[in-house]
Amino acid sequence: MNCEWVRENITLHVYDELPDDARHELEQHVARCTDCAGVLKSEQEFRALLSQDRVPEPSPNLLAASRMRLQEGLETAEPGRFWHRLAFDPATWLRQVRFSPALASAILILGFAGGLGTAYRFFPHSATQTTASIPTSAGPASEASITGIRSVTQEPGSNQIDIKYDTVSTQDATGSLNDQKIQQLLLFAARNNYNSGVRMDSVDLLTQKSGDMQVREALMYALQNDTNPGVRLKALDGLSGFVRQDPLVRDRVLLALINDTNSGVRMQALHLVEPMKADSNVRSVLTRLAQADQNVSIRSQARTMLAQMPEMD
C-alpha cells in the first residue's frame, strides 16, 4: 500500500466507510508513515469541527433538484479522467475495487443496466412507458420520486390543468389551479424541469397565484436562475405587482436589471422599478446604469428617469 492510495481513501476511513481489510491496512500504513499520520489527524480534526454544527436534513425539493442537475450533467458531460484511467490504468481501478465494495457493486449495477439497455433495443419501445390517469385526490408521487414534468396544459375556457410527470413511468394529474397538489407539481416544474417550454408554461400559470408566498419565491428563483430568458420574463410579469410592497421582490428585480444577460429582461425590470425611482436603492442602481452601462438604451432610459426626479437635499 502506498501513500497515494492512503490519501485518496483517508476521508472514507475517517467517516467509517472503508471495509475492514482496507481499514486495517490503512491503519498499519499510518502507524509507519508520519506524513500520512499528519494527514489523518487533520481530517479527524476537520470532521470534529464540522460535527459541532448540526447538518439540516435536505428537503425533497433539494433532493429532486440535485437529481435533475446530476441527470443533466451526466447527459452533457464528456468522458473524463475516470474513463481514461479505467481504460489505460487497469491496475489502479482493480486495486480500488478490491478495497471498495461500493465501487464493485456499482460496476455490477452498470453491467446489469447495460444488459437491460441491450434488451431494450430488441423489444418494442412502447412497452417501456405507461401513462396513467391519477385523480388528484389520490395525490401525485412525492417530490423526491419525481424525475421530471413532461407537459403542462390548461384546457381552453376552463380552470382545469393537466400535468404529465415522470416517476418510473409517466403519470398524469388533472385538477384546477386551486388544487394544492397541482400547485406543488407546478412549483416543482418551475424550479427543476429540464424542458424550458414546460418551465415557461408552469411559471405562466403560477403568475395567477403570485399572491402566495411560496409561488412568489418560485418566481424569484426563476428570475434569478432560469437559463431561458422567456421564463425570466414570465417571472417578471408575475412579480410586477409586488415590487412596491415587497422589498425582497424589489431587490431581485434590481439584481435582474444589473446582471441579467438578456436586454429584454433588463428593460422590463427597468420599467417595473420606474414608479419607485425615488427609492434610495433604485436611485443608486439608476445612477450606476446612467454612468457606465454598456447598453445604450438602458443607459439613456436611466438618465431620463434620473432627470425626472426632484433633487435630493
Helices and strands as residue ranges (DSSP letters): H 3-14, H 20-32, H 34-50, H 60-76, H 81-88, H 90-99, H 101-122, G 125-128, E 131-135, G 143-145, E 148-154, E 160-166, E 170-176, H 180-192, H 196-206, G 207-209, H 213-225, H 229-239, G 240-242, H 247-259, H 263-273, G 274-276, H 280-292, H 296-307
